[in-house]
Amino acid sequence: MAMKTPVHPGEILREDVLADLGLGVGEAAARLGISRVSLSRVLHGHARISPNLAVRLEQAGAGTARAWLAMQTAHDLALERASGTPKVRSLHDVA
């Protein structure tokens, strides 16, 4: 059975954080000290949550930086695995 790809953390930020707080993209971006366009790209899954944004979210009281980065990594890893396994050889086998 195939594993479902974890949701992009931007969707969680959009649906579970900003929506619950009643914050629009512009206001949230201003409070986080980033551009509206940058935040919008994350919220719609077109950009990753960077370590910088993760720290800003933590400082703004929206969870921990580690949690945001873990969600992003889980999403990225699932996408990479779904794209097919690259041809590799073991590092332990003697040639």
PyMOL commands that set and color helices and strands:
alter all, ss='L'
color gray80, all
select helices_A, chain A and resi 9-21+25-32+36-43+51-59+65-82
alter helices_A, ss='H'
color red, helices_A
deselect
rebuild
show_as cartoon
